[in-house]
Amino acid sequence: MPGPDDAVAELIAAHVAGHLAPPLDALVAGHLALSPPAARFAADIGRLAGRAFETAPLVAPADRDAAIARICACGRIEPAPPCAVVAPELAGLPRPIAAWASRRGGVGRWRRPWFGIETRDLGGGDGWSCGLMRIAGGRRVPEHGHGGIEATLVLAGGFVDAGRGFRPGDLHLCDETIEHAPAADPEGCLCAVVAAMPGFLPTHPLGRLWMRLVG
């Protein structure tokens, strides 16, 4: 199977280095849990980082310990802290995402902001939103742009965007330069989505009016 595209590869490298915001970091960890090629890529980055560390100048013990911890964690999915209790409704999610949502207080109720589309809040904060999106078979998400990065991890089913298909375990990235209207496969699609606020920005005036009405 092919490795990640350039944008996803950069995101995985940032995850390995510990440079991502917590909700985005949890989503990428979920991607590694569902995608063996992505997990192997992360492990390869860890091995390269380890070799670079061996030839680097001496550093302070505290910095060295932190660097070693990051290298050893490459390609490995961190479990939730022992005190984190994963709610039953989160049991089917990748462990990193479920742990994040549990630490943020669990999940909200399913809402229907658009025909054939349901969303569920998983918590966010610090300029990020995190949630689930369920799209009925054959339905299309209204055309929209983004306030920044939007990362979508397919959990079940699939969707097509700009002629490219995404299936379970795939990670799709967009930013503020992209406007699109993804369409679910016939069996529908369940995704986890992390977006920089203000997040979803409808491009059509009627879409913007509707989003203001439904919040």
N, C-alpha and C positions, 0 to 999 in steps of 0.2 A: 504494500500500500504506500502511496506517496506521503511524504512528510508534510508538515504544515506550510501554508503559504507565508510570504514574508511578514505580513502584519501579525499573524497569529504567532509566528516564530519569535518576533520581537516581544510579544506579550508574555510568552512562556519564559523567555530569557529574563524579563523583568520580574516574573514570579519567582524564578529560581534565585535571583539576587535579592529578593525581599523588598522590591521597590514599588509594589502595587498597593492601592488603597484596599482596605480589608474586604469589602464586598466583591470587588473585582478579583482580588486574590483568591477568594473562596470559589468564584465561578471558574477560574482557570484551573484550580485544583480539582474541581468537579470534572472539567474537560480531561485532565490527565487520568482521572479514575475511570472514565468511560472510553478513552481512546488509547489503545496500546501504542500506536505509532507516536502519538504526542508524548506519552510517558517515556518512550525510548529516547525521543529527541531531548526531553528534559534531562534524562540521565546522561546523555552524551555531553550536554552543556556542563553538567556537574563534573564529569571526568576532565573536560578541558579546563574548567576552573580549578580543579584540584592540581593539575599539572602546572598551571600558571602560578598557583599559590606556592608550590614547592620551590620555584625559582625566583620568587619575589623577595625583596629585601626583608629583613627581620622587622616585625611589628610588635607593638606592645602586647603583652599576654592577653589582656581583655579583648583587644581587637582580633587577635589570632583565634581566641576561643569562639568569638562570634562568627568569624569567617569559616572556621572548621564546621560549626553547626550548620551554616547555610549549605556548605558543600555536601555534607553528609545527608542533608534533607532533600537533595536534588532527586527528582523523580519519585519521591515518596510522599504519599498523602498523609498529612497530619491528622490524627484522630481528634475528636472533640475533647476538651478538657474533662476530667472525671466528673466535675460538678455540673456539666452541661447535660440536661435531660432532653432528648429529642422527642418532640411531641408526636403522637401516633400519626397525625396527618402529614408529617414530614418523613415518615419511615421509608417511602419509596424514592426519595431524592438521594443524589450522591451525598455521601457523608459530609464532605466539607461544606456544601451548601446548607444541608440540614443543620449542621452545627452552628453555622453563622446565623441562620434564622432563629434557632433556639436561644442563642445568646442575645438576640435583639428582641426577644419576647414572643417568638412564634409567628404564626401567619394570620393574615386578615381573612375576611370572608371573600368568596368568589364574587366578582362584580362583572357586569356586562356593559362595557363602555361602547360597544359597537355590535352590529348584527353579526352573529356567528363567532364572536370573540369574547372570551372571558379572561379576566386578570385577577391575580391574587397577590397581595403585598407580602413580601418577606422581610420587610424592614430595610432601612437605609440610613441616611444621615451623612453629615460631612460632605454634602454636595452630590450624593449618589442615591439612586433608587435601585431596589432589588425586588424582583417579583417573578411570578409565573405567568405565562400567557398560554391559553388554550384556544386553538383556532379550529373551527369545524372544517370538515373535509371540503376542499374546493373553494373555501372562502379566501378572500384577499384582504390583507390589512390595508386600510386607507393610505393613500400616498402621503408620505411624511418625510420630514428631515429630522435633524438631531441638534441638541445644544452642545454636543461634544461626542465622546466615544460612546457607542452602544455595542455591547457584547451579548450575543444570543447563543445559548447552548441548547442544542436539540436533545430532549430527553426521551421522546417517543414520537413516532410518525416521521414527518418531514415537511419541508417546504422548498419552494423554488424562488430564487431572487435573481433577476437579470440573467435568466437562462441557466443558472447554476443550482444544482440540487444539494440540499443539506439533509443528512440523515442522523440517527441517534449517535451522540458522541461528538458530532461536528460543532465547531465554534465559528460563528459568523461575526465579523467586525464591520462597523460603520463609524463614520465620524461626521462632523458638521458639513462636509463637502458633498455628502451623498443624500439624494432624495430617492425613495424607492417605495414599492408596494408589494411585498412578498406575498405569495399565494401558497396555502397549505396543500399538501398532497391529498389524494382522495380519502385516505384513512384519517385525515386530520393531523394535528401537530400539538405537542406539548413542549414548551421551551422555558428555560430559566433566562431571565434578561436582567442585566445590570447596565445602567445608563447614567451618564453624567447629567445632572439637572441643568436645564429644565426638561431634558429628556425628549419625549415624543412631541414633534411639532408638525401638525397637519399642514399640508401645503394649500389645500382648497379652502376658500372662505367658509363654506358650509361646514367643513370638517372642524375648523377652528371654533366656529360658533357652537357646534355640538359638544366639543371637548370642554368648553367653558361651562356648558349647561350640566354635564355629567361629572365635572370635576376631574 
